[in-house]
Amino acid sequence: MSPANTPNCSTPLIKTTKNLFLNLMVIFINLKSQKLSMLSYILLIVGFFLLIKGANYLVEGSSNLARYFKIKPIIIGLTVLALGTSLPELVINLFSSLKGTTDISLGNIIGSNIANILLVLGISTLILKLKIRREIVKKGIPYTLFGVLLLFLLSNDSLFNGRSMLSRIDGMIFILFFLVFLFFIFKLAKREKKLIPKELELPKYKLPMIVFIILGGISFLFLGGKLVIDSVLEIGNQLGVSEFLMSATVLALGTSLPELIVSITAAFKKKVDFLVGNIIGSNVFNIFLILAFSSIINPIPFNIIFNFDIIFLGLITTWLIIFMYTGKKHQLERWNSILFLVLYVFYLTFIFYRG
């Protein structure tokens, strides 16, 4: 038999070896991908833990610093504590703005505000019927609705100049109205001296310890924010979902945990003013301060598909105002909370379906 007619026995062996090698590579890549995926989820949980602990430490340190310099408790509560529970949103938005992932900035704020009303207020009302003070009903809640309307108008400025985005000028407009809100707080502070209950006040520390707590809180916040942003982007890429969806669900729920924890604690202690003030104040801070900083750092392009989310936020805020004047005046009943929770499930279902 001539060499030309000799069968090449090595060819099938080479092909088999090649296929085996390729299959092993695929298995290795899949295993590596699964490990990366699991690591992303672990880092996300660690990031949220650091955000919550960092916010707690910063609130504790800042409150004690304010008390150290004899600042009135009402100003501590309506500024330091309201901002403190919004710090996770602030850190997340700062990192996302610096990274250029602007959909996360918008989705985080809108999703957090929706969660604060439907989820946090809904669960709190299941625990305790909420009798809300007149100043919050007449000025606080309507001001949050004004913030939603302003967000809608500034986001949809394509009606005027052909391009929809939150610009640096829009951010400055938000800050201007945030100063108006602070003016309302200081006017209220002149009339009432003891809005925050004594049992919720934090113990005093010496000044060096206060500074140490504040620096520790800031460190935890920035490290946690970095971990959360990186993990969400990695998980979003693995699942093939949009940044807005991830931010309006996972991030919004995670960053609303401080409000939820504080509100549930206040509900069990029957401290209604503290509970409602925390939620309304947080929603005001989110739009007028945090979103303002985000758009100033990096202007936020706006997709008109997100108008549904802003309109939905406006509707539930309007319903909250209506509930204040139906049934028992200035009081939320438990049936209101059930409606809020059902609406929140509807919202989550809709945006998951939308993708």
Sequence and secondary structure as in RCSB ss.txt:
>XXXX:A:sequence
MSPANTPNCSTPLIKTTKNLFLNLMVIFINLKSQKLSMLSYILLIVGFFLLIKGANYLVEGSSNLARYFKIKPII
IGLTVLALGTSLPELVINLFSSLKGTTDISLGNIIGSNIANILLVLGISTLILKLKIRREIVKKGIPYTLFGVLL
LFLLSNDSLFNGRSMLSRIDGMIFILFFLVFLFFIFKLAKREKKLIPKELELPKYKLPMIVFIILGGISFLFLGG
KLVIDSVLEIGNQLGVSEFLMSATVLALGTSLPELIVSITAAFKKKVDFLVGNIIGSNVFNIFLILAFSSIINPI
PFNIIFNFDIIFLGLITTWLIIFMYTGKKHQLERWNSILFLVLYVFYLTFIFYRG
>XXXX:A:secstr
  GGGS  THHHHHHHHHHHHHHHHHHHHHHHHHHHHHHHHHHHHHHHHHHHHHHHHHHHHHHHHHHHTT  HHH
IIIIIIHHHHHHHHHHHHHHHHHHT HHHHHHHHHHHHHHIIIIIHHHHHHHS EE  HHIIIIIHHHHHHHHHH
HHHHHTTHHHHS  EE HHHHHHHHHHHHHHHHHHHHHHHH S  S GGGS     HHHHHHHHHHHHHHHHHHH
HHHHHHHHHHHHHHT  HHHHIIIIIHHHHTHHHHHHHHHHHHTT HHHHHHHHHHHHHHIIIIIHHHHHHHS E
E  GGGHHHHHHHHHHHHHHHHHTTSSSTTEE HHHHHHHHHHHHHHHHHHHHH 
